[in-house]
Amino acid sequence: MEGRFLDRVVITVKAGKGGDGIVAFRREAYVPKGGPSGGDGGRGGHVWLEVNRKLTTLVDFTNGSIFRAEKGISGGKNDMTGARGKDLVLHIPPGTEVFNFDTDELLVDMTEPGQRILIARGGEHGLGNANFATPERRTPRICTKGRPGEDLKLRFELKLMADAGLVGFPNAGKSTLVSRISAARPKVAGYPFTTLSPSLGVVKFTDGFSYVVADLPGLIEGASRGVGLGLRFLRHAERNRILVFVLSPDMEVTPGEQLSTLRNELLEYGTDLKSISAMAVLSKCDTITEAEEERLLATLPKGTMPLSSATGKGVQEFLRRLGKLILTERRKDSDPS
């Protein structure tokens, strides 16, 4: 997925034009002046948006692309109605906000798997001349054209949805942790901003229970004002059930200062931390002594877990505690009362 994650795109959707009505008359033996028989056109195809839970990115879309539904077919003789244009269904990942590009209005927030919405309505069909016959006008030579379908320029913005999101400074050990606990293989290196795009890892737990962990790009002071990767990825944090603050002991700022900065940036962005469960881990504990580990844990919130992705220290306990938290949050979602 590295290099292929796409979380914002602008496209145009065009619903199909309605089919035209036609002018026609019956031609029957011994009936020299048959009545009007021009059929109606078919309705233009609609454009729908549908959430596909298997998708995690907008990579199937390209900026500037135009997506068209089919036109309706014109009517035929003998009162034959033209076929409707085929509808177009665009599949998008859960967590996609859909904006009207021209007005910046949020049209819909697509969060539920299977959620479906009509985003552009197909044009109405035209009427054949059979519709205009009256006792006074028995051979009308008029019909109407099909109407154009709706035409919209849309902006999709994806807020990544996962059970847990790893939040931390660049090079704090988030990617290494995801690669340790799942089959995901995000790029890992010893320099900042290795992770330029979010990646997802599926953790397979016991009794068929699994959950999704997101490795979010590193945040730094000023991210809420666009510094570093900034606003582009802060929005992903608020869609996770649980935030895991990954704190590193090998930086110029202490783990306690890292946690304070991360929380402040999330609050400045507008994330409601009170509504999101959170836990903290002290990573890379294989690089420090036990005494140093104890000293740092004493400066962090109670329950902060020491772990090492390199040696596996604390990883299983971390997965157990995280899985328990996720189960609790899922039960809350399924039983709001």
C-alpha distance (Angstrom), angle and dihedral (degrees) to the residues before:
residue distance angle dihedral
M1 . . .
E2 3.79 . .
G3 3.80 109.0 .
R4 3.77 91.8 9.5
F5 3.78 101.2 77.9
L6 3.77 112.2 114.8
D7 3.79 121.5 -178.5
R8 3.81 104.2 166.1
V9 3.80 129.3 43.6
V10 3.81 139.3 156.4
I11 3.80 119.5 -142.8
T12 3.81 139.2 161.3
V13 3.79 124.0 -127.3
K14 3.78 122.6 -161.4
A15 3.79 121.3 -169.7
G16 3.80 116.2 -147.1
K17 3.80 123.7 -88.2
G18 3.79 115.1 -113.5
G19 3.80 116.9 -106.6
D20 3.82 118.3 -103.4
G21 3.77 124.4 -108.3
I22 3.81 115.0 -125.8
V23 3.80 139.8 -144.3
A24 3.79 113.6 -120.2
F25 3.82 139.0 145.7
R26 3.75 133.3 -150.7
R27 3.75 115.4 -102.0
E28 3.79 108.1 -160.1
A29 3.77 130.8 160.0
Y30 3.81 113.0 -93.0
V31 3.84 90.2 8.1
P32 3.80 104.0 100.1
K33 3.78 94.4 176.7
G34 3.79 107.8 39.0
G35 3.78 120.1 -174.3
P36 3.80 126.5 -102.4
S37 3.81 114.5 -72.3
G38 3.79 105.2 169.4
G39 3.81 110.3 141.0
D40 3.78 130.5 -139.1
G41 3.77 123.0 -103.7
G42 3.79 123.4 -113.8
R43 3.80 124.0 -101.0
G44 3.78 116.8 -97.9
G45 3.78 118.0 -106.7
H46 3.82 119.4 -91.7
V47 3.82 125.2 -131.5
W48 3.79 115.1 -130.2
L49 3.80 132.9 -172.8
E50 3.79 117.5 -146.0
V51 3.81 130.2 -177.2
N52 3.79 114.9 -125.0
R53 3.81 111.2 -166.7
K54 3.82 91.3 -155.7
L55 3.81 91.0 66.8
T56 3.81 121.1 85.7
T57 3.81 101.1 169.2
L58 3.81 142.3 38.9
V59 3.80 91.4 -125.5
D60 3.83 91.5 122.9
F61 3.82 88.1 69.8
T62 3.79 128.0 70.2
N63 3.80 124.2 -155.1
G64 3.79 110.3 -100.2
S65 3.80 95.5 18.6
I66 3.79 119.5 146.2
F67 3.81 120.3 -144.5
R68 3.80 117.4 -163.0
A69 3.78 131.9 -169.0
E70 3.80 117.6 -146.8
K71 3.79 123.7 -85.0
G72 3.78 120.5 -115.3
I73 3.80 116.7 -106.2
S74 3.80 120.4 -112.7
G75 3.79 118.9 -106.3
G76 3.79 122.4 -96.5
K77 3.76 139.5 -141.0
N78 3.80 122.8 -76.4
D79 3.81 91.7 39.8
M80 3.80 92.2 -62.8
T81 3.81 112.6 165.4
G82 3.79 116.2 -140.1
A83 3.80 119.5 -116.9
R84 3.79 119.5 -95.5
G85 3.76 118.1 -108.2
K86 3.79 113.4 -103.3
D87 3.79 114.0 -101.4
L88 3.81 119.4 -119.1
V89 3.82 119.1 -135.0
L90 3.81 118.1 -162.8
H91 3.81 114.6 -161.4
I92 3.80 117.1 -144.4
P93 3.83 133.8 176.7
P94 3.81 122.0 -101.6
G95 3.79 111.7 -92.2
T96 3.82 95.9 43.2
E97 3.79 117.4 143.4
V98 3.81 113.7 -155.3
F99 3.81 117.9 -150.1
N100 3.79 133.1 -175.5
F101 3.79 98.2 -118.3
D102 3.81 95.0 -150.4
T103 3.82 97.2 49.5
D104 3.83 99.8 25.0
E105 3.82 87.9 -130.9
L106 3.80 116.5 153.1
L107 3.80 103.2 -123.9
V108 3.79 99.7 -178.8
D109 3.80 141.7 -15.9
M110 3.81 107.7 -137.4
T111 3.80 107.6 -154.8
E112 3.81 109.6 136.9
P113 3.84 122.9 80.7
G114 3.79 109.0 -111.3
Q115 3.82 93.0 18.1
R116 3.80 108.6 149.4
I117 3.80 131.3 -170.9
L118 3.79 135.7 179.6
I119 3.80 103.4 -123.9
A120 3.85 101.5 170.6
R121 3.80 123.2 24.2
G122 3.78 121.0 -140.9
G123 3.80 119.4 -116.6
E124 3.79 120.2 -92.1
H125 3.79 116.7 -103.7
G126 3.78 123.4 -104.8
L127 3.81 121.0 -115.4
G128 3.79 125.0 -116.0
N129 3.80 121.9 -133.4
A130 3.81 91.2 -100.6
N131 3.81 86.7 77.5
F132 3.80 92.8 60.9
A133 3.80 100.2 53.7
T134 3.81 116.0 121.8
P135 3.80 133.3 167.4
E136 3.79 87.7 -99.9
R137 3.82 95.4 42.8
R138 3.77 108.6 40.9
T139 3.79 99.0 160.9
P140 3.80 106.0 41.1
R141 3.78 115.3 -179.1
I142 3.76 96.6 -162.7
C143 3.79 133.4 101.7
T144 3.79 135.6 160.9
K145 3.77 132.8 -117.2
G146 3.78 122.8 -120.0
R147 3.79 115.0 -101.4
P148 3.80 124.4 -115.4
G149 3.78 117.9 -99.6
E150 3.78 122.5 -117.6
D151 3.78 115.7 -77.3
L152 3.82 119.1 -156.8
K153 3.77 136.7 172.4
L154 3.79 107.9 -145.0
R155 3.79 136.3 -168.5
F156 3.79 117.5 -152.6
E157 3.80 117.6 -158.0
L158 3.78 118.0 -175.5
K159 3.78 121.8 -151.0
L160 3.76 103.9 -165.9
M161 3.81 112.8 -120.4
A162 3.79 118.7 -151.9
D163 3.78 138.4 143.4
A164 3.79 91.3 -113.5
G165 3.79 133.8 13.1
L166 3.80 122.8 -156.5
V167 3.80 110.4 -137.9
G168 3.78 124.5 -174.3
F169 3.77 148.5 116.0
P170 3.82 119.0 -65.3
N171 3.80 111.0 -76.7
A172 3.81 93.0 15.5
G173 3.81 92.2 131.6
K174 3.81 101.3 -97.8
S175 3.80 96.8 129.8
T176 3.79 92.8 45.9
L177 3.81 89.8 51.6
V178 3.83 92.6 50.5
S179 3.81 90.9 49.4
R180 3.82 89.1 50.0
I181 3.80 97.3 51.1
S182 3.82 100.8 36.6
A183 3.78 144.5 24.2
A184 3.81 91.1 -98.7
R185 3.78 114.7 115.8
P186 3.81 108.3 -161.3
K187 3.79 116.8 177.5
V188 3.80 110.3 -86.5
A189 3.81 125.5 -165.4
G190 3.79 139.4 142.9
Y191 3.78 98.5 -103.5
P192 3.81 134.0 80.6
F193 3.80 124.2 -86.5
T194 3.79 95.8 20.3
T195 3.80 86.4 143.8
L196 3.79 105.5 64.7
S197 3.78 93.9 163.6
P198 3.81 134.7 29.8
S199 3.78 119.0 -97.0
L200 3.79 130.1 -164.7
G201 3.77 128.6 -136.7
V202 3.80 125.0 -169.3
V203 3.81 112.8 -143.2
K204 3.81 112.0 -154.2
F205 3.78 108.4 -148.9
T206 3.81 132.8 175.0
D207 3.81 129.7 -53.1
G208 3.78 94.0 15.0
F209 3.79 92.3 -56.1
S210 3.80 115.3 139.4
Y211 3.77 135.2 164.3
V212 3.80 139.3 -167.4
V213 3.80 124.1 -115.2
A214 3.82 121.6 -166.9
D215 3.79 122.0 -149.7
L216 3.81 102.1 -148.8
P217 3.82 121.9 -162.3
G218 3.79 115.9 -96.7
L219 3.79 119.4 -82.5
I220 3.79 124.4 -147.8
E221 3.78 135.7 -176.0
G222 3.79 109.0 -66.4
A223 3.82 94.6 27.8
S224 3.82 90.8 127.3
R225 3.83 87.3 60.0
G226 3.79 92.9 48.8
V227 3.80 100.0 -92.8
G228 3.80 114.0 150.2
L229 3.79 110.8 -13.7
G230 3.79 85.3 -21.4
L231 3.76 121.9 153.3
R232 3.77 94.1 8.8
F233 3.79 92.1 75.4
L234 3.81 106.5 18.9
R235 3.78 89.0 84.1
H236 3.80 91.1 63.9
A237 3.80 91.8 64.7
E238 3.82 95.7 65.3
R239 3.81 94.7 58.8
N240 3.82 95.6 59.9
R241 3.81 121.1 97.5
I242 3.80 91.3 -138.2
L243 3.81 133.5 21.1
V244 3.79 117.6 -145.5
F245 3.81 111.8 -160.9
V246 3.80 107.2 -149.4
L247 3.81 109.2 -157.3
S248 3.78 124.2 -170.1
P249 3.83 127.5 -151.6
D250 3.82 95.2 -153.8
M251 3.81 102.2 69.6
E252 3.80 134.5 98.1
V253 3.80 89.1 -111.5
T254 3.80 119.1 59.8
P255 3.83 122.3 -112.4
G256 3.82 88.3 -108.1
E257 3.81 91.2 54.0
Q258 3.80 90.1 46.4
L259 3.80 91.0 54.4
S260 3.81 92.1 47.8
T261 3.82 91.8 49.8
L262 3.81 93.6 47.1
R263 3.80 92.7 49.9
N264 3.81 91.9 46.8
E265 3.80 93.0 50.6
L266 3.80 91.7 49.9
L267 3.80 90.7 49.0
E268 3.82 92.0 47.1
Y269 3.80 89.2 52.4
G270 3.80 89.5 52.9
T271 3.79 101.8 -105.1
D272 3.79 111.4 155.0
L273 3.79 99.2 -133.4
K274 3.81 91.4 -178.8
S275 3.79 90.0 65.8
I276 3.82 95.0 48.8
S277 3.80 123.3 71.2
A278 3.79 114.6 -130.2
M279 3.77 142.7 -172.1
A280 3.79 134.0 179.9
V281 3.79 133.6 -138.0
L282 3.79 131.2 -167.9
S283 3.80 104.8 -138.7
K284 3.81 133.1 -160.8
C285 3.80 93.0 34.2
D286 3.81 88.9 157.0
T287 3.83 87.2 73.1
I288 3.83 95.8 59.3
T289 3.80 136.8 53.7
E290 3.78 123.4 -102.5
A291 3.79 89.5 -110.5
E292 3.79 91.6 53.4
E293 3.81 89.9 46.7
E294 3.80 91.5 53.8
R295 3.80 91.6 47.0
L296 3.81 93.0 52.0
L297 3.83 94.0 44.6
A298 3.80 88.7 54.8
T299 3.83 88.5 61.4
L300 3.82 93.6 50.8
P301 3.83 132.2 73.6
K302 3.79 116.5 -75.1
G303 3.81 111.0 -89.8
T304 3.81 95.9 33.2
M305 3.80 105.8 150.2
P306 3.82 124.5 -135.9
L307 3.78 113.8 -142.5
S308 3.77 144.5 156.8
S309 3.79 121.8 -148.7
A310 3.80 89.2 -166.6
T311 3.82 96.3 58.0
G312 3.81 99.7 21.9
K313 3.80 93.1 -118.7
G314 3.81 110.4 160.3
V315 3.81 94.1 -6.2
Q316 3.82 97.1 116.6
E317 3.80 92.0 46.7
F318 3.80 89.0 48.6
L319 3.82 90.8 52.3
R320 3.80 91.2 48.1
R321 3.80 93.9 51.0
L322 3.79 93.1 42.6
G323 3.82 91.6 49.0
K324 3.81 90.5 51.0
L325 3.81 91.1 51.6
I326 3.79 91.6 48.3
L327 3.81 92.3 50.7
T328 3.81 89.1 52.1
E329 3.82 91.7 50.8
R330 3.80 92.7 47.1
R331 3.79 90.6 52.4
K332 3.81 89.4 51.9
D333 3.82 89.9 53.3
S334 3.80 93.5 49.0
D335 3.81 93.4 44.8
P336 3.84 108.8 35.0
S337 3.82 91.6 174.7
